[in-house]
Amino acid sequence: MTGPTILIVDDEYGILELLDAVFEDEGYRVITAANGKGALDWMAKEKPNLLITDMVMPVMDGAALIAAMAANPDLANVPRVVMSSLPEAEIAARCPGRFAFVRKPFRIAEVIRLVAEALA
């Protein structure tokens, strides 16, 4: 794919597979990782245009990933979409910076809309 790169981070393989297919069909280049550490390892080589991340994951959760990105000047301005079943207020308290929030279970159309808005 030649469109913007979206990095999707979730420990649920089914969600990664679904979002990968959806966003590739929308014309985006998609990279996936199963946790925040895998995402940071990938971002050490390349900066994504947008991050979609779950919050609750093993190894490194979404809050730690977002904090690490916020502390890195090269990654601090990457738009973020956070997906979680946790309350949005709890996510906001734990995650520095601005982000779009999607409650799990999510509607595909909502995630597509938020991604398009964040990349506009």
C-alpha positions as a Markdown table, in Angstrom:
| # | Residue | x | y | z |
|---|---|---|---|---|
| 1 | Met | 0.0 | 0.0 | 0.0 |
| 2 | Thr | 1.2 | 3.5 | -0.7 |
| 3 | Gly | -1.2 | 5.4 | 1.5 |
| 4 | Pro | -0.5 | 6.7 | 5.1 |
| 5 | Thr | 0.9 | 4.1 | 7.5 |
| 6 | Ile | -1.3 | 3.0 | 10.4 |
| 7 | Leu | 0.3 | 1.1 | 13.3 |
| 8 | Ile | -2.3 | -1.0 | 15.0 |
| 9 | Val | -1.5 | -2.4 | 18.5 |
| 10 | Asp | -3.7 | -5.0 | 20.2 |
| 11 | Asp | -3.1 | -8.4 | 21.9 |
| 12 | Glu | -6.3 | -9.8 | 20.4 |
| 13 | Tyr | -5.3 | -11.3 | 17.0 |
| 14 | Gly | -8.8 | -11.2 | 15.7 |
| 15 | Ile | -9.0 | -7.4 | 16.1 |
| 16 | Leu | -5.6 | -7.0 | 14.5 |
| 17 | Glu | -6.6 | -9.2 | 11.6 |
| 18 | Leu | -10.0 | -7.3 | 11.1 |
| 19 | Leu | -8.5 | -3.8 | 11.3 |
| 20 | Asp | -5.6 | -4.8 | 9.1 |
| 21 | Ala | -8.1 | -6.0 | 6.4 |
| 22 | Val | -10.4 | -3.0 | 6.8 |
| 23 | Phe | -7.6 | -0.3 | 6.5 |
| 24 | Glu | -5.8 | -2.0 | 3.7 |
| 25 | Asp | -9.1 | -2.0 | 1.8 |
| 26 | Glu | -9.3 | 1.7 | 2.6 |
| 27 | Gly | -5.9 | 2.3 | 1.0 |
| 28 | Tyr | -3.7 | 2.5 | 4.0 |
| 29 | Arg | -0.4 | 0.7 | 4.7 |
| 30 | Val | -0.9 | -1.3 | 7.9 |
| 31 | Ile | 1.6 | -2.5 | 10.4 |
| 32 | Thr | 0.5 | -4.5 | 13.5 |
| 33 | Ala | 2.0 | -5.3 | 16.9 |
| 34 | Ala | 0.8 | -7.4 | 19.8 |
| 35 | Asn | 1.9 | -5.0 | 22.5 |
| 36 | Gly | 3.5 | -1.6 | 23.1 |
| 37 | Lys | 7.1 | -2.9 | 23.2 |
| 38 | Gly | 6.6 | -4.4 | 19.7 |
| 39 | Ala | 5.2 | -1.1 | 18.5 |
| 40 | Leu | 8.1 | 0.9 | 19.9 |
| 41 | Asp | 10.6 | -1.6 | 18.3 |
| 42 | Trp | 8.9 | -1.0 | 15.0 |
| 43 | Met | 8.8 | 2.8 | 15.5 |
| 44 | Ala | 12.6 | 2.8 | 16.2 |
| 45 | Lys | 12.9 | 2.1 | 12.4 |
| 46 | Glu | 9.9 | 4.0 | 11.0 |
| 47 | Lys | 7.4 | 6.7 | 12.1 |
| 48 | Pro | 3.8 | 5.8 | 11.5 |
| 49 | Asn | 1.3 | 8.4 | 10.3 |
| 50 | Leu | -1.2 | 7.2 | 13.0 |
| 51 | Leu | -1.4 | 4.9 | 15.9 |
| 52 | Ile | -4.4 | 2.8 | 16.9 |
| 53 | Thr | -3.8 | 1.1 | 20.3 |
| 54 | Asp | -5.6 | -1.0 | 22.8 |
| 55 | Met | -5.0 | -0.2 | 26.5 |
| 56 | Val | -4.9 | -3.5 | 28.3 |
| 57 | Met | -2.0 | -5.6 | 26.8 |
| 58 | Pro | 0.8 | -7.8 | 28.2 |
| 59 | Val | 4.5 | -6.7 | 28.2 |
| 60 | Met | 3.7 | -3.0 | 27.6 |
| 61 | Asp | 0.2 | -1.6 | 27.8 |
| 62 | Gly | -1.3 | 1.3 | 25.8 |
| 63 | Ala | -0.7 | 3.9 | 28.5 |
| 64 | Ala | 3.0 | 3.1 | 28.7 |
| 65 | Leu | 3.2 | 3.1 | 24.9 |
| 66 | Ile | 1.6 | 6.5 | 24.7 |
| 67 | Ala | 3.8 | 7.9 | 27.4 |
| 68 | Ala | 6.9 | 6.6 | 25.6 |
| 69 | Met | 5.7 | 8.2 | 22.4 |
| 70 | Ala | 4.9 | 11.5 | 24.2 |
| 71 | Ala | 8.5 | 11.6 | 25.6 |
| 72 | Asn | 10.0 | 11.1 | 22.1 |
| 73 | Pro | 10.1 | 14.3 | 20.1 |
| 74 | Asp | 10.0 | 12.2 | 16.8 |
| 75 | Leu | 6.8 | 10.4 | 17.9 |
| 76 | Ala | 5.0 | 12.9 | 20.2 |
| 77 | Asn | 2.8 | 14.4 | 17.4 |
| 78 | Val | 1.7 | 11.1 | 15.9 |
| 79 | Pro | -2.1 | 11.1 | 16.1 |
| 80 | Arg | -3.5 | 8.4 | 18.4 |
| 81 | Val | -6.7 | 6.5 | 18.5 |
| 82 | Val | -7.2 | 4.6 | 21.8 |
| 83 | Met | -9.6 | 1.5 | 21.9 |
| 84 | Ser | -10.7 | 0.2 | 25.2 |
| 85 | Ser | -13.6 | -1.1 | 27.3 |
| 86 | Leu | -12.2 | 1.0 | 30.1 |
| 87 | Pro | -14.0 | 4.4 | 30.8 |
| 88 | Glu | -12.8 | 7.3 | 28.7 |
| 89 | Ala | -12.0 | 9.4 | 31.8 |
| 90 | Glu | -9.7 | 6.7 | 33.1 |
| 91 | Ile | -7.9 | 6.6 | 29.8 |
| 92 | Ala | -7.5 | 10.4 | 29.7 |
| 93 | Ala | -6.1 | 10.4 | 33.2 |
| 94 | Arg | -3.4 | 7.8 | 32.2 |
| 95 | Cys | -2.5 | 9.0 | 28.7 |
| 96 | Pro | -0.7 | 12.2 | 28.0 |
| 97 | Gly | -1.7 | 14.3 | 25.0 |
| 98 | Arg | -4.7 | 14.3 | 22.7 |
| 99 | Phe | -6.2 | 11.2 | 21.3 |
| 100 | Ala | -9.5 | 10.0 | 19.9 |
| 101 | Phe | -11.3 | 7.3 | 21.9 |
| 102 | Val | -13.2 | 4.3 | 20.7 |
| 103 | Arg | -15.1 | 2.1 | 23.1 |
| 104 | Lys | -14.8 | -1.6 | 22.7 |
| 105 | Pro | -16.7 | -3.3 | 21.2 |
| 106 | Phe | -16.4 | -0.8 | 18.4 |
| 107 | Arg | -18.2 | -0.1 | 15.2 |
| 108 | Ile | -15.9 | -0.3 | 12.2 |
| 109 | Ala | -17.5 | 2.8 | 10.6 |
| 110 | Glu | -16.6 | 4.8 | 13.7 |
| 111 | Val | -13.0 | 3.7 | 13.6 |
| 112 | Ile | -12.7 | 4.5 | 9.9 |
| 113 | Arg | -14.2 | 8.0 | 10.5 |
| 114 | Leu | -11.8 | 8.7 | 13.4 |
| 115 | Val | -8.8 | 7.6 | 11.4 |
| 116 | Ala | -9.8 | 9.8 | 8.4 |
| 117 | Glu | -10.4 | 12.8 | 10.7 |
| 118 | Ala | -7.0 | 12.3 | 12.5 |
| 119 | Leu | -5.2 | 12.1 | 9.2 |
| 120 | Ala | -7.0 | 15.0 | 7.5 |
